[in-house]
């Protein structure tokens, strides 16, 4: 069936592999969490550079970000993913996440 102005192309069904649905969903959720983690890290570094934080706050934020990074790696391992798997390719825009170590 071809598309015409009064008869649009029928929607295609989403083809999913039942065996990979859980992993794919975990990858999507972890990608969003990693994006938020990187944004929080950038914000924290910005506040440190501005001198907005006490030493205690800097220490607490640093420890929290380290723990979150460890938990992200554990969650990736649990679902058979690598941190690199979370970096979506956005075509001409590049990749979604910053390379490791760049904030």
The first five atom37 places (N, CA, C, CB, O) and aatype in JSON, in Angstrom:
{
  "aatype": [20, 20, 20, 20, 20, 20, 20, 20, 20, 20, 20, 20, 20, 20, 20, 20, 20, 20, 20, 20, 20, 20, 20, 20, 20, 20, 20, 20, 20, 20, 20, 20, 20, 20, 20, 20, 20, 20, 20, 20, 20, 20, 20, 20, 20, 20, 20, 20, 20, 20, 20, 20, 20, 20, 20, 20, 20, 20, 20, 20, 20, 20, 20, 20, 20, 20, 20, 20, 20, 20, 20, 20, 20, 20, 20, 20, 20, 20, 20, 20, 20, 20, 20, 20, 20, 20, 20, 20, 20, 20, 20, 20, 20, 20, 20, 20, 20, 20, 20, 20, 20, 20, 20],
  "atom_mask": [
    [1, 1, 1, 1, 1],
    [1, 1, 1, 1, 1],
    [1, 1, 1, 1, 1],
    [1, 1, 1, 1, 1],
    [1, 1, 1, 1, 1],
    [1, 1, 1, 1, 1],
    [1, 1, 1, 1, 1],
    [1, 1, 1, 1, 1],
    [1, 1, 1, 1, 1],
    [1, 1, 1, 1, 1],
    [1, 1, 1, 1, 1],
    [1, 1, 1, 1, 1],
    [1, 1, 1, 1, 1],
    [1, 1, 1, 1, 1],
    [1, 1, 1, 1, 1],
    [1, 1, 1, 1, 1],
    [1, 1, 1, 1, 1],
    [1, 1, 1, 1, 1],
    [1, 1, 1, 1, 1],
    [1, 1, 1, 1, 1],
    [1, 1, 1, 1, 1],
    [1, 1, 1, 1, 1],
    [1, 1, 1, 1, 1],
    [1, 1, 1, 1, 1],
    [1, 1, 1, 1, 1],
    [1, 1, 1, 1, 1],
    [1, 1, 1, 1, 1],
    [1, 1, 1, 1, 1],
    [1, 1, 1, 1, 1],
    [1, 1, 1, 1, 1],
    [1, 1, 1, 1, 1],
    [1, 1, 1, 1, 1],
    [1, 1, 1, 1, 1],
    [1, 1, 1, 1, 1],
    [1, 1, 1, 1, 1],
    [1, 1, 1, 1, 1],
    [1, 1, 1, 1, 1],
    [1, 1, 1, 1, 1],
    [1, 1, 1, 1, 1],
    [1, 1, 1, 1, 1],
    [1, 1, 1, 1, 1],
    [1, 1, 1, 1, 1],
    [1, 1, 1, 1, 1],
    [1, 1, 1, 1, 1],
    [1, 1, 1, 1, 1],
    [1, 1, 1, 1, 1],
    [1, 1, 1, 1, 1],
    [1, 1, 1, 1, 1],
    [1, 1, 1, 1, 1],
    [1, 1, 1, 1, 1],
    [1, 1, 1, 1, 1],
    [1, 1, 1, 1, 1],
    [1, 1, 1, 1, 1],
    [1, 1, 1, 1, 1],
    [1, 1, 1, 1, 1],
    [1, 1, 1, 1, 1],
    [1, 1, 1, 1, 1],
    [1, 1, 1, 1, 1],
    [1, 1, 1, 1, 1],
    [1, 1, 1, 1, 1],
    [1, 1, 1, 1, 1],
    [1, 1, 1, 1, 1],
    [1, 1, 1, 1, 1],
    [1, 1, 1, 1, 1],
    [1, 1, 1, 1, 1],
    [1, 1, 1, 1, 1],
    [1, 1, 1, 1, 1],
    [1, 1, 1, 1, 1],
    [1, 1, 1, 1, 1],
    [1, 1, 1, 1, 1],
    [1, 1, 1, 1, 1],
    [1, 1, 1, 1, 1],
    [1, 1, 1, 1, 1],
    [1, 1, 1, 1, 1],
    [1, 1, 1, 1, 1],
    [1, 1, 1, 1, 1],
    [1, 1, 1, 1, 1],
    [1, 1, 1, 1, 1],
    [1, 1, 1, 1, 1],
    [1, 1, 1, 1, 1],
    [1, 1, 1, 1, 1],
    [1, 1, 1, 1, 1],
    [1, 1, 1, 1, 1],
    [1, 1, 1, 1, 1],
    [1, 1, 1, 1, 1],
    [1, 1, 1, 1, 1],
    [1, 1, 1, 1, 1],
    [1, 1, 1, 1, 1],
    [1, 1, 1, 1, 1],
    [1, 1, 1, 1, 1],
    [1, 1, 1, 1, 1],
    [1, 1, 1, 1, 1],
    [1, 1, 1, 1, 1],
    [1, 1, 1, 1, 1],
    [1, 1, 1, 1, 1],
    [1, 1, 1, 1, 1],
    [1, 1, 1, 1, 1],
    [1, 1, 1, 1, 1],
    [1, 1, 1, 1, 1],
    [1, 1, 1, 1, 1],
    [1, 1, 1, 1, 1],
    [1, 1, 1, 1, 1],
    [1, 1, 1, 1, 1]
  ],
  "atom_positions": [
    [[0.84, -1.16, 0.0], [0.0, 0.0, 0.0], [0.89, 1.23, 0.0], [-0.96, -0.01, 1.2], [1.74, 1.38, 0.88]],
    [[0.71, 2.13, -0.98], [1.54, 3.33, -1.06], [0.85, 4.51, -0.4], [1.88, 3.65, -2.52], [-0.38, 4.53, -0.25]],
    [[1.64, 5.49, -0.02], [1.11, 6.67, 0.67], [0.6, 7.67, -0.35], [2.18, 7.31, 1.58], [1.25, 7.91, -1.37]],
    [[-0.54, 8.26, -0.08], [-1.11, 9.35, -0.86], [-1.56, 10.42, 0.12], [-2.3, 8.87, -1.77], [-1.62, 10.16, 1.32]],
    [[-1.88, 11.64, -0.36], [-2.29, 12.69, 0.58], [-3.47, 12.28, 1.46], [-2.66, 13.93, -0.18], [-3.49, 12.62, 2.64]],
    [[-4.47, 11.55, 0.9], [-5.61, 11.16, 1.73], [-5.4, 9.8, 2.4], [-6.88, 11.12, 0.88], [-6.23, 9.38, 3.21]],
    [[-4.33, 9.14, 2.08], [-4.08, 7.81, 2.65], [-2.61, 7.71, 3.09], [-4.43, 6.69, 1.62], [-1.76, 7.28, 2.31]],
    [[-2.32, 8.12, 4.34], [-0.92, 8.08, 4.8], [-0.41, 6.65, 4.91], [-0.79, 8.78, 6.15], [-1.17, 5.69, 4.99]],
    [[0.9, 6.55, 4.91], [1.54, 5.24, 5.08], [1.13, 4.67, 6.43], [3.08, 5.34, 4.97], [1.19, 5.37, 7.43]],
    [[0.73, 3.4, 6.46], [0.36, 2.82, 7.75], [1.55, 2.79, 8.7], [-0.2, 1.39, 7.54], [2.7, 2.59, 8.29]],
    [[1.26, 2.98, 9.97], [2.32, 2.96, 10.98], [2.94, 1.57, 11.05], [1.76, 3.37, 12.37], [2.25, 0.56, 10.96]],
    [[4.24, 1.55, 11.2], [4.92, 0.27, 11.34], [4.93, -0.13, 12.8], [6.36, 0.33, 10.78], [5.03, 0.72, 13.69]],
    [[4.83, -1.4, 13.03], [4.89, -1.9, 14.41], [6.32, -1.85, 14.9], [4.32, -3.33, 14.5], [7.27, -2.1, 14.16]],
    [[6.43, -1.53, 16.16], [7.74, -1.55, 16.79], [8.15, -3.0, 16.97], [7.72, -0.79, 18.16], [7.42, -3.8, 17.54]],
    [[9.31, -3.32, 16.49], [9.8, -4.69, 16.61], [10.8, -4.74, 17.75], [10.45, -5.19, 15.29], [11.87, -4.13, 17.7]],
    [[10.43, -5.47, 18.76], [11.32, -5.6, 19.91], [11.63, -7.07, 20.13], [10.7, -4.97, 21.18], [10.84, -7.95, 19.81]],
    [[12.77, -7.28, 20.67], [13.19, -8.63, 21.02], [12.87, -8.83, 22.49], [14.72, -8.86, 20.72], [13.46, -8.16, 23.34]],
    [[11.94, -9.73, 22.82], [11.56, -9.93, 24.22], [12.74, -10.21, 25.13], [10.57, -11.06, 24.32], [12.7, -9.9, 26.32]],
    [[13.79, -10.81, 24.59], [14.96, -11.13, 25.4], [15.79, -9.9, 25.75], [15.82, -12.14, 24.67], [16.54, -9.92, 26.73]],
    [[15.66, -8.83, 24.97], [16.5, -7.66, 25.22], [15.73, -6.45, 25.75], [17.22, -7.27, 23.95], [16.32, -5.4, 25.99]],
    [[14.42, -6.59, 25.93], [13.62, -5.45, 26.37], [14.11, -4.91, 27.72], [12.14, -5.85, 26.48], [14.26, -3.7, 27.88]],
    [[14.35, -5.79, 28.67], [14.8, -5.34, 30.0], [16.14, -4.62, 29.9], [14.9, -6.54, 30.97], [16.34, -3.57, 30.51]],
    [[17.05, -5.19, 29.13], [18.38, -4.58, 28.98], [18.27, -3.23, 28.28], [19.32, -5.5, 28.19], [18.92, -2.27, 28.69]],
    [[17.45, -3.15, 27.23], [17.28, -1.9, 26.5], [16.66, -0.82, 27.37], [16.43, -2.13, 25.25], [17.06, 0.34, 27.32]],
    [[15.68, -1.2, 28.18], [15.06, -0.24, 29.09], [16.07, 0.22, 30.14], [13.83, -0.87, 29.77], [16.15, 1.4, 30.46]],
    [[16.85, -0.71, 30.67], [17.88, -0.35, 31.64], [18.89, 0.6, 31.01], [18.6, -1.62, 32.17], [19.34, 1.55, 31.65]],
    [[19.25, 0.35, 29.76], [20.21, 1.22, 29.06], [19.64, 2.63, 28.93], [20.55, 0.65, 27.67], [20.35, 3.61, 29.16]],
    [[18.38, 2.75, 28.57], [17.76, 4.06, 28.44], [17.71, 4.8, 29.78], [16.34, 3.92, 27.87], [18.08, 5.97, 29.86]],
    [[17.27, 4.11, 30.83], [17.17, 4.73, 32.16], [18.56, 5.13, 32.66], [16.5, 3.76, 33.16], [18.74, 6.24, 33.18]],
    [[19.53, 4.25, 32.51], [20.88, 4.57, 32.96], [21.5, 5.71, 32.16], [21.77, 3.33, 32.87], [22.29, 6.48, 32.7]],
    [[21.15, 5.82, 30.89], [21.63, 6.94, 30.07], [21.11, 8.26, 30.63], [21.19, 6.77, 28.6], [21.87, 9.22, 30.75]],
    [[19.83, 8.3, 30.97], [19.25, 9.52, 31.54], [19.9, 9.85, 32.88], [17.72, 9.36, 31.71], [20.23, 11.0, 33.15]],
    [[20.09, 8.84, 33.72], [20.73, 9.05, 35.03], [22.16, 9.54, 34.85], [20.7, 7.75, 35.87], [22.6, 10.44, 35.57]],
    [[22.9, 8.97, 33.9], [24.28, 9.4, 33.66], [24.32, 10.84, 33.15], [24.98, 8.47, 32.66], [25.2, 11.61, 33.53]],
    [[23.39, 11.2, 32.3], [23.32, 12.58, 31.82], [23.1, 13.53, 32.99], [22.18, 12.74, 30.77], [23.77, 14.57, 33.09]],
    [[22.18, 13.19, 33.87], [21.92, 14.02, 35.06], [23.14, 14.06, 35.98], [20.7, 13.49, 35.83], [23.45, 15.11, 36.55]],
    [[23.83, 12.93, 36.13], [25.03, 12.89, 36.97], [26.09, 13.84, 36.43], [25.58, 11.46, 37.06], [26.73, 14.57, 37.19]],
    [[26.29, 13.81, 35.11], [27.28, 14.7, 34.51], [26.88, 16.17, 34.67], [27.47, 14.37, 33.03], [27.74, 17.02, 34.91]],
    [[25.6, 16.47, 34.53], [25.14, 17.85, 34.72], [25.36, 18.3, 36.16], [23.66, 17.98, 34.35], [25.79, 19.43, 36.41]],
    [[25.08, 17.42, 37.12], [25.3, 17.74, 38.54], [26.79, 17.97, 38.8], [24.77, 16.61, 39.45], [27.16, 18.87, 39.55]],
    [[27.63, 17.15, 38.19], [29.07, 17.3, 38.36], [29.55, 18.64, 37.82], [29.82, 16.14, 37.67], [30.36, 19.32, 38.46]],
    [[29.07, 19.02, 36.65], [29.45, 20.31, 36.07], [29.0, 21.47, 36.96], [28.85, 20.47, 34.67], [29.75, 22.42, 37.18]],
    [[27.77, 21.37, 37.46], [27.25, 22.41, 38.34], [28.09, 22.51, 39.61], [25.77, 22.13, 38.7], [28.41, 23.6, 40.07]],
    [[28.46, 21.37, 40.18], [29.28, 21.36, 41.39], [30.64, 22.0, 41.12], [29.47, 19.91, 41.92], [31.12, 22.8, 41.92]],
    [[31.27, 21.65, 40.0], [32.56, 22.24, 39.66], [32.45, 23.75, 39.46], [33.13, 21.59, 38.39], [33.33, 24.5, 39.86]],
    [[31.37, 24.17, 38.86], [31.13, 25.6, 38.66], [31.02, 26.31, 40.01], [29.84, 25.83, 37.82], [31.6, 27.38, 40.2]],
    [[30.29, 25.71, 40.93], [30.13, 26.31, 42.26], [31.45, 26.32, 43.03], [29.07, 25.55, 43.06], [31.73, 27.27, 43.76]],
    [[32.25, 25.27, 42.87], [33.56, 25.24, 43.52], [34.44, 26.36, 42.96], [34.25, 23.85, 43.32], [35.09, 27.08, 43.71]],
    [[34.45, 26.5, 41.63], [35.25, 27.55, 40.99], [34.83, 28.94, 41.44], [35.14, 27.44, 39.47], [35.68, 29.84, 41.57]],
    [[33.54, 29.13, 41.67], [33.04, 30.44, 42.12], [33.28, 30.67, 43.61], [31.56, 30.56, 41.82], [33.16, 31.8, 44.09]],
    [[33.62, 29.62, 44.33], [33.84, 29.75, 45.77], [32.55, 29.8, 46.57], [34.63, 30.98, 46.05], [32.53, 30.33, 47.68]],
    [[31.48, 29.24, 46.01], [30.16, 29.25, 46.67], [30.02, 28.21, 47.78], [29.09, 29.02, 45.64], [29.07, 28.27, 48.55]],
    [[30.95, 27.27, 47.86], [30.8, 26.15, 48.79], [31.85, 26.19, 49.9], [30.88, 24.83, 48.04], [32.97, 26.65, 49.7]],
    [[31.45, 25.7, 51.05], [32.42, 25.52, 52.13], [33.23, 24.26, 51.83], [31.72, 25.41, 53.53], [32.86, 23.47, 50.96]],
    [[34.33, 24.08, 52.53], [35.14, 22.87, 52.33], [34.32, 21.63, 52.64], [36.4, 22.91, 53.21], [34.45, 20.61, 51.95]],
    [[33.49, 21.7, 53.66], [32.65, 20.56, 54.03], [31.66, 20.23, 52.91], [31.88, 20.85, 55.34], [31.45, 19.05, 52.59]],
    [[31.06, 21.25, 52.31], [30.13, 21.02, 51.21], [30.85, 20.43, 49.99], [29.42, 22.33, 50.82], [30.33, 19.53, 49.33]],
    [[32.04, 20.95, 49.71], [32.82, 20.41, 48.59], [33.12, 18.93, 48.81], [34.14, 21.2, 48.42], [33.0, 18.11, 47.9]],
    [[33.53, 18.6, 50.05], [33.85, 17.21, 50.39], [32.62, 16.32, 50.23], [34.38, 17.12, 51.83], [32.71, 15.23, 49.67]],
    [[31.48, 16.79, 50.72], [30.25, 16.0, 50.65], [29.8, 15.79, 49.2], [29.13, 16.69, 51.46], [29.41, 14.69, 48.82]],
    [[29.86, 16.85, 48.42], [29.47, 16.73, 47.0], [30.42, 15.79, 46.26], [29.46, 18.13, 46.32], [29.98, 14.95, 45.48]],
    [[31.71, 15.93, 46.52], [32.69, 15.05, 45.87], [32.45, 13.6, 46.21], [34.1, 15.44, 46.28], [32.49, 12.74, 45.33]],
    [[32.2, 13.32, 47.49], [31.95, 11.94, 47.92], [30.65, 11.41, 47.29], [31.86, 11.87, 49.47], [30.61, 10.27, 46.84]],
    [[29.63, 12.23, 47.26], [28.35, 11.82, 46.67], [28.51, 11.49, 45.19], [27.29, 12.93, 46.85], [27.98, 10.49, 44.72]],
    [[29.24, 12.33, 44.46], [29.44, 12.08, 43.04], [30.28, 10.83, 42.8], [30.12, 13.29, 42.39], [30.03, 10.09, 41.84]],
    [[31.26, 10.58, 43.66], [32.06, 9.35, 43.53], [31.2, 8.11, 43.77], [33.24, 9.37, 44.53], [31.3, 7.12, 43.04]],
    [[30.36, 8.16, 44.79], [29.48, 7.02, 45.09], [28.5, 6.79, 43.95], [28.72, 7.24, 46.42], [28.26, 5.65, 43.56]],
    [[27.94, 7.88, 43.42], [27.0, 7.75, 42.31], [27.69, 7.13, 41.1], [26.41, 9.13, 41.94], [27.1, 6.29, 40.42]],
    [[28.92, 7.53, 40.83], [29.68, 6.94, 39.71], [29.87, 5.44, 39.93], [31.05, 7.64, 39.56], [29.7, 4.65, 39.0]],
    [[30.22, 5.05, 41.15], [30.39, 3.62, 41.45], [29.08, 2.86, 41.26], [30.9, 3.44, 42.89], [29.08, 1.77, 40.7]],
    [[27.99, 3.43, 41.72], [26.68, 2.77, 41.58], [26.28, 2.65, 40.11], [25.6, 3.55, 42.35], [25.7, 1.64, 39.71]],
    [[26.6, 3.66, 39.32], [26.31, 3.59, 37.89], [27.07, 2.43, 37.25], [26.68, 4.92, 37.19], [26.51, 1.68, 36.45]],
    [[28.34, 2.29, 37.6], [29.14, 1.19, 37.05], [28.58, -0.16, 37.5], [30.61, 1.32, 37.49], [28.54, -1.1, 36.71]],
    [[28.14, -0.25, 38.76], [27.54, -1.5, 39.25], [26.25, -1.82, 38.5], [27.26, -1.39, 40.76], [26.02, -2.97, 38.13]],
    [[25.42, -0.82, 38.28], [24.16, -1.04, 37.55], [24.43, -1.46, 36.11], [23.29, 0.23, 37.58], [23.74, -2.32, 35.57]],
    [[25.43, -0.85, 35.49], [25.79, -1.26, 34.13], [26.23, -2.72, 34.12], [26.92, -0.36, 33.57], [25.79, -3.5, 33.27]],
    [[27.08, -3.1, 35.06], [27.53, -4.49, 35.15], [26.35, -5.44, 35.33], [28.53, -4.67, 36.31], [26.28, -6.49, 34.7]],
    [[25.43, -5.06, 36.19], [24.27, -5.9, 36.48], [23.43, -6.16, 35.23], [23.4, -5.24, 37.56], [22.81, -7.22, 35.11]],
    [[23.42, -5.2, 34.3], [22.59, -5.34, 33.1], [23.42, -5.64, 31.85], [21.78, -4.08, 32.88], [22.92, -5.53, 30.73]],
    [[24.68, -6.01, 32.05], [25.52, -6.38, 30.91], [25.88, -5.2, 30.02], [24.85, -7.42, 30.1], [26.03, -5.36, 28.81]],
    [[26.0, -4.03, 30.61], [26.32, -2.82, 29.85], [27.67, -2.28, 30.29], [25.23, -1.75, 30.04], [28.18, -2.6, 31.36]],
    [[28.24, -1.45, 29.43], [29.44, -0.69, 29.77], [29.02, 0.78, 29.81], [30.62, -0.94, 28.74], [28.02, 1.15, 29.2]],
    [[29.77, 1.59, 30.5], [29.43, 3.02, 30.56], [29.4, 3.6, 29.14], [30.46, 3.79, 31.43], [28.59, 4.49, 28.86]],
    [[30.26, 3.11, 28.26], [30.29, 3.6, 26.88], [28.98, 3.31, 26.15], [31.45, 2.95, 26.12], [28.61, 4.04, 25.22]],
    [[28.27, 2.26, 26.56], [27.0, 1.91, 25.93], [25.92, 2.96, 26.18], [26.52, 0.55, 26.43], [24.92, 3.01, 25.47]],
    [[26.12, 3.8, 27.19], [25.12, 4.8, 27.54], [25.24, 6.06, 26.69], [25.25, 5.17, 29.01], [24.35, 6.9, 26.7]],
    [[26.33, 6.19, 25.95], [26.58, 7.4, 25.18], [25.93, 7.3, 23.81], [28.09, 7.65, 25.04], [26.52, 6.76, 22.87]],
    [[24.72, 7.81, 23.7], [23.95, 7.72, 22.46], [24.57, 8.58, 21.37], [22.51, 8.14, 22.7], [25.02, 9.7, 21.62]],
    [[24.59, 8.04, 20.16], [25.08, 8.78, 18.99], [23.92, 9.59, 18.44], [25.68, 7.81, 17.9], [22.9, 9.03, 18.03]],
    [[24.08, 10.91, 18.42], [23.02, 11.79, 17.94], [23.27, 12.25, 16.51], [22.89, 13.0, 18.86], [22.81, 13.32, 16.11]],
    [[24.0, 11.45, 15.76], [24.26, 11.76, 14.36], [25.13, 13.0, 14.22], [22.96, 11.96, 13.6], [26.2, 13.08, 14.83]],
    [[24.69, 13.98, 13.41], [25.53, 15.16, 13.17], [25.76, 16.01, 14.43], [24.9, 16.02, 12.11], [26.66, 16.85, 14.44]],
    [[24.97, 15.81, 15.46], [25.15, 16.56, 16.7], [26.26, 16.0, 17.57], [23.85, 16.58, 17.48], [26.7, 16.65, 18.52]],
    [[26.71, 14.8, 17.26], [27.74, 14.16, 18.08], [27.12, 13.18, 19.05], [28.57, 15.2, 18.83], [26.06, 12.61, 18.78]],
    [[27.78, 13.0, 20.17], [27.27, 12.06, 21.17], [26.59, 12.82, 22.3], [28.41, 11.18, 21.72], [26.85, 14.0, 22.52]],
    [[25.72, 12.13, 23.02], [24.94, 12.75, 24.09], [25.79, 13.12, 25.28], [23.83, 11.82, 24.52], [25.66, 14.22, 25.82]],
    [[26.66, 12.22, 25.71], [27.41, 12.42, 26.94], [28.81, 12.92, 26.67], [27.46, 11.12, 27.73], [29.38, 12.68, 25.6]],
    [[29.36, 13.61, 27.66], [30.75, 14.06, 27.58], [31.67, 12.85, 27.69], [31.08, 15.09, 28.69], [31.33, 11.88, 28.38]],
    [[32.81, 12.89, 27.03], [33.77, 11.8, 27.2], [34.17, 11.69, 28.67], [35.01, 12.01, 26.31], [34.17, 12.69, 29.38]],
    [[34.52, 10.51, 29.11], [34.91, 10.29, 30.5], [36.05, 11.23, 30.86], [35.33, 8.81, 30.74], [37.01, 11.38, 30.1]],
    [[35.92, 11.85, 32.03], [36.97, 12.74, 32.5], [36.82, 14.17, 32.05], [38.28, 12.23, 32.07], [37.58, 15.03, 32.49]],
    [[35.86, 14.45, 31.17], [35.63, 15.83, 30.74], [34.32, 16.32, 31.33], [35.62, 15.95, 29.2], [33.27, 15.73, 31.08]],
    [[34.38, 17.37, 32.08], [33.16, 17.92, 32.67], [32.86, 19.27, 32.11], [33.27, 18.0, 34.18], [31.87, 19.89, 32.48]]
  ]
}
